[in-house]
Amino acid sequence: MAVVGFHHLEELFRRGASLDIKKGHAKEVTDIVEQKLYDLLLMGQKAAKYNGRDVIWKYDLPITKGLEETINEFKKLEQELDLKDILDRLATYPPLLELEAELEKSLPEIVGGLTLVLARIMKKIDEENRAVSHELIEKAKEIMDLTL
């Protein structure tokens, strides 16, 4: 199972960025979101270790002001993402330090925010087109890789 199921992804792209995504592009998108989540947690792990802790706290993550605002916008969309699906996907990556309870509870909102950021980057790249394409996903991924 992906961090975001297709129906949630489809609704989020439509309501959050006025984009239409096909089921065939869902895995590409969720793979990017999963990797960005893991990247944030990896950087949070570095901060936790630097501070002499063996637990990653929510505020160890390098959440930028823009990402924080997008997370808040995701919350307003009232989309529910399944924490279990997110934790199951994270279990397929190299192990990290333990996550504090507050951080673990926040993972669905962070994933939602990352998904919304990705969708909005796609919309900015091609404001005229509602359809998500492989090329658009790749361009958006490159921008996310440079900024997150």
C-alpha positions in Angstrom: 0.0 0.0 0.0 1.2 3.5 -0.8 1.4 6.4 1.7 -1.6 7.9 -0.1 -4.3 5.8 -1.7 -5.4 6.6 -5.2 -8.8 8.1 -4.3 -7.2 10.4 -1.7 -4.5 11.3 -4.2 -7.0 12.1 -6.9 -9.2 14.2 -4.6 -6.1 16.0 -3.2 -4.8 16.9 -6.7 -8.3 18.0 -7.8 -9.2 20.1 -4.7 -5.7 21.3 -3.9 -4.3 22.1 -7.3 -7.0 21.7 -9.9 -5.2 18.8 -11.5 -6.5 15.5 -12.8 -4.3 12.4 -12.1 -4.7 9.0 -13.7 -4.2 5.8 -11.7 -1.2 5.0 -13.9 0.7 8.1 -12.5 -0.2 7.4 -8.9 2.8 5.2 -8.1 5.2 7.8 -9.5 3.7 10.5 -7.3 3.5 8.4 -4.2 7.1 7.2 -4.7 8.3 10.8 -4.7 6.2 11.7 -1.6 7.5 8.7 0.3 11.1 9.5 -0.6 10.7 13.2 0.5 9.1 12.0 3.8 12.1 9.7 4.3 14.5 12.5 3.4 12.9 14.8 6.0 13.1 12.0 8.6 16.7 11.3 7.7 17.6 15.0 8.3 15.6 14.9 11.5 17.6 11.9 12.6 20.8 13.9 12.1 19.4 16.7 14.2 18.4 14.3 16.9 21.8 12.6 17.0 23.5 16.0 17.0 21.5 16.9 20.1 22.4 13.6 21.8 19.0 11.9 21.4 18.0 8.5 20.2 14.5 9.7 19.3 13.5 11.9 16.4 11.3 14.8 17.6 8.7 16.6 15.4 10.8 19.8 15.5 13.9 18.0 14.4 12.4 17.8 10.9 13.5 20.7 8.5 10.0 21.9 7.9 10.2 25.2 6.0 7.7 28.0 6.4 6.2 27.2 2.9 5.8 23.5 3.7 4.3 24.3 7.1 1.8 26.6 5.4 1.0 23.8 2.9 0.5 21.3 5.7 -2.0 23.7 7.2 -3.8 24.1 3.9 -3.9 20.3 3.7 -5.6 20.2 7.1 -8.3 22.6 5.9 -9.1 20.1 3.0 -10.1 17.6 5.7 -8.5 14.7 4.0 -7.8 11.7 6.2 -4.6 9.7 5.4 -3.9 6.4 7.1 -1.0 6.4 9.6 -0.7 2.6 9.3 -0.1 2.8 5.5 2.6 5.5 6.1 4.3 3.5 8.8 4.1 0.3 6.6 5.8 2.1 3.7 8.5 3.6 6.0 9.3 0.1 7.2 10.5 -0.7 3.6 13.3 2.0 3.9 16.5 1.7 5.9 15.7 1.9 9.6 15.7 5.2 11.4 15.8 6.2 15.1 12.5 5.9 16.9 9.9 8.6 16.2 8.4 10.5 19.1 4.6 10.0 19.5 3.8 13.6 18.4 5.9 13.2 15.2 4.3 9.8 14.4 0.8 11.3 14.9 1.8 14.2 12.5 3.0 11.9 9.7 -0.3 11.9 7.8 -0.4 15.7 7.8 3.2 15.9 6.6 2.5 13.4 3.8 -0.5 15.4 2.9 1.5 18.6 2.8 4.2 17.0 0.7 1.7 15.7 -1.7 0.0 19.1 -2.0 3.4 20.8 -2.6 4.1 18.3 -5.4 0.7 18.9 -7.0 1.1 22.7 -6.8 4.6 22.6 -8.3 3.1 20.7 -11.2 0.4 23.3 -11.6 3.0 26.1 -11.6 5.0 24.3 -14.2 2.0 24.0 -16.5 -0.8 26.3 -15.4 -2.8 25.7 -18.6 -3.1 22.0 -18.4 -5.2 20.0 -15.9 -3.7 16.6 -16.8 -0.8 15.1 -15.0 1.8 13.5 -17.2 5.0 11.6 -16.6 7.1 14.6 -17.9 5.3 16.9 -15.5 5.9 14.6 -12.6 9.6 14.4 -13.5 10.0 18.2 -13.6 8.2 18.6 -10.3 10.4 15.9 -8.7 13.5 17.7 -9.9 12.3 20.9 -8.2 11.4 19.0 -5.0 14.8 17.4 -5.0 16.5 20.8 -5.2 14.4 22.4 -2.5 13.5 19.7 0.1 
